[in-house]
Amino acid sequence: MKPTHKSGAAIAIAAAALIVAVAAPMGVASANNTRGKCIGANACKGKGYLELTKAECNKIPGTRFRP
């Protein structure tokens, strides 16, 4: 098996493509209407968590939001 040599440009393009592929979904997830896990003491008793938006979760005292 022959080792293949990649140029620095090919490696840079591959790294940039990977960064763009990972960063794109993160921008969508930070939208205000995105639902996530609202975890709290009494608000989700018996359920573990509620699936709410961050704004809805912030209205319930003693909870924290996890996307």
Secondary structure per residue as TSV (DSSP state, phi and psi in degrees):
chain	resnum	aa	ss	phi	psi
A	1	M	-	360.0	128.1
A	2	K	-	-87.5	132.7
A	3	P	-	-71.6	137.0
A	4	T	-	-96.7	143.0
A	5	H	-	-106.9	127.9
A	6	K	-	-105.9	142.3
A	7	S	-	-76.0	162.1
A	8	G	H	-61.9	-33.2
A	9	A	H	-66.8	-40.7
A	10	A	H	-65.3	-39.1
A	11	I	H	-68.0	-40.8
A	12	A	H	-64.2	-40.5
A	13	I	H	-64.9	-42.3
A	14	A	H	-64.0	-40.5
A	15	A	H	-66.5	-40.8
A	16	A	H	-65.3	-39.5
A	17	A	H	-64.3	-38.6
A	18	L	H	-66.0	-42.3
A	19	I	H	-64.3	-43.0
A	20	V	H	-65.1	-40.8
A	21	A	H	-64.9	-34.7
A	22	V	H	-82.1	-37.6
A	23	A	H	-75.2	-29.8
A	24	A	H	-61.0	-49.7
A	25	P	H	-65.3	-27.2
A	26	M	H	-66.9	-34.3
A	27	G	H	-67.1	-35.8
A	28	V	H	-70.7	-36.3
A	29	A	H	-69.6	-19.8
A	30	S	T	-86.9	4.7
A	31	A	S	-65.2	151.5
A	32	N	T	-67.7	-25.3
A	33	N	T	-94.1	9.1
A	34	T	-	-77.2	133.2
A	35	R	E	-86.4	150.4
A	36	G	E	-152.9	-169.6
A	37	K	E	-88.1	124.5
A	38	C	E	-104.0	108.8
A	39	I	E	-106.8	132.2
A	40	G	E	-160.5	174.0
A	41	A	S	-71.4	-62.0
A	42	N	S	-106.4	-19.3
A	43	A	T	-65.0	-31.6
A	44	C	T	-121.2	33.5
A	45	K	T	-57.1	127.3
A	46	G	T	85.1	-7.2
A	47	K	T	-114.3	-22.1
A	48	G	S	91.2	-47.5
A	49	Y	-	-162.7	164.1
A	50	L	E	-112.6	144.2
A	51	E	E	-94.1	103.7
A	52	L	E	-136.4	168.8
A	53	T	E	-79.0	166.9
A	54	K	H	-62.8	-39.5
A	55	A	H	-64.5	-42.0
A	56	E	H	-65.5	-39.3
A	57	C	H	-66.6	-38.5
A	58	N	H	-66.2	-21.4
A	59	K	T	-75.0	-19.5
A	60	I	S	-94.1	119.5
A	61	P	T	-64.3	140.8
A	62	G	T	79.3	18.6
A	63	T	E	-114.2	164.2
A	64	R	E	-137.7	150.1
A	65	F	E	-102.6	134.7
A	66	R	E	-130.6	121.9
A	67	P	-	-66.8	360.0
